[in-house]
Amino acid sequence: MATILGILIAASVIGGGVGVAATLAAPPQTASTGALIAAAAVSSGFAAVIGGAVRLLTDPLTVAAYADMRARVEPLSTAVLAREAGIR
């Protein structure tokens, strides 16, 4: 679970950096409306891509962590749990 938290923090920092870069590229006080819309679109698009990548990375880790915790109580593997959950 600490790995998932680390991935989420890293993605947040990267996404925040892109948001700051978009704001600096088109400062709201001096930029035209078109530049502001383009900066917001780039920032939102990048946030969506980062969100999808984080989900792609963390979903299997969550299943594996849960399988590990459940395996301490009963015999179970990640493949069995994924099949039960309908992931594969």
C-alpha positions as CSV (number, residue, x, y, z in Angstrom):
1,M,0.0,0.0,0.0
2,A,3.0,2.3,0.6
3,T,3.9,1.9,-3.1
4,I,0.4,3.0,-4.2
5,L,0.7,6.0,-1.9
6,G,4.1,6.9,-3.4
7,I,2.8,6.6,-6.9
8,L,-0.2,8.8,-6.1
9,I,2.1,11.5,-4.5
10,A,4.5,11.4,-7.5
11,A,1.6,11.7,-9.9
12,S,0.2,14.6,-7.9
13,V,3.5,16.5,-8.0
14,I,3.9,15.9,-11.7
15,G,0.3,17.0,-12.4
16,G,0.7,20.1,-10.2
17,G,3.9,21.0,-12.0
18,V,2.2,20.8,-15.4
19,G,-0.6,23.0,-14.0
20,V,1.9,25.6,-12.8
21,A,3.7,25.5,-16.1
22,A,0.4,26.1,-18.0
23,T,-0.4,29.0,-15.7
24,L,3.1,30.5,-16.2
25,A,2.9,30.1,-19.9
26,A,-0.4,32.0,-20.1
27,P,-0.7,34.3,-17.1
28,P,-4.4,35.2,-16.5
29,Q,-3.6,38.9,-16.2
30,T,-2.1,39.3,-19.6
31,A,-3.1,36.3,-21.7
32,S,-5.8,36.4,-24.3
33,T,-9.0,34.3,-23.8
34,G,-7.8,31.8,-26.4
35,A,-4.5,31.3,-24.6
36,L,-6.2,30.8,-21.3
37,I,-8.6,28.2,-22.8
38,A,-5.6,26.4,-24.5
39,A,-3.6,26.4,-21.2
40,A,-6.6,25.0,-19.3
41,A,-7.3,22.4,-22.0
42,V,-3.6,21.2,-21.9
43,S,-3.6,21.1,-18.1
44,S,-6.9,19.2,-18.0
45,G,-5.9,16.8,-20.7
46,F,-2.6,16.1,-18.9
47,A,-4.4,15.5,-15.6
48,A,-6.7,13.0,-17.4
49,V,-3.7,11.1,-18.8
50,I,-1.9,11.1,-15.5
51,G,-5.1,9.9,-13.8
52,G,-5.5,7.0,-16.2
53,A,-1.8,6.0,-15.9
54,V,-2.1,6.0,-12.1
55,R,-5.1,3.8,-12.2
56,L,-3.5,1.5,-14.7
57,L,-0.5,1.2,-12.3
58,T,-2.3,1.0,-9.0
59,D,-5.3,-1.3,-9.8
60,P,-3.1,-4.5,-10.1
61,L,-1.2,-3.4,-7.0
62,T,-4.4,-3.1,-5.0
63,V,-5.5,-6.6,-6.0
64,A,-2.1,-8.1,-5.2
65,A,-2.0,-6.4,-1.8
66,Y,-5.5,-7.6,-0.9
67,A,-4.7,-11.1,-2.1
68,D,-1.6,-11.1,0.1
69,M,-3.6,-10.1,3.1
70,R,-6.4,-12.6,2.4
71,A,-3.8,-15.4,1.8
72,R,-2.8,-15.1,5.4
73,V,-6.2,-16.4,6.4
74,E,-6.9,-18.8,3.6
75,P,-5.0,-20.3,0.6
76,L,-5.4,-17.8,-2.2
77,S,-3.4,-16.3,-5.1
78,T,-3.6,-13.1,-7.0
79,A,-4.8,-14.9,-10.1
80,V,-7.7,-16.6,-8.1
81,L,-8.7,-13.3,-6.6
82,A,-8.6,-11.5,-10.0
83,R,-10.8,-14.3,-11.5
84,E,-13.3,-14.0,-8.5
85,A,-13.4,-10.2,-9.0
86,G,-13.9,-10.6,-12.8
87,I,-10.8,-8.7,-13.6
88,R,-9.4,-11.4,-15.9
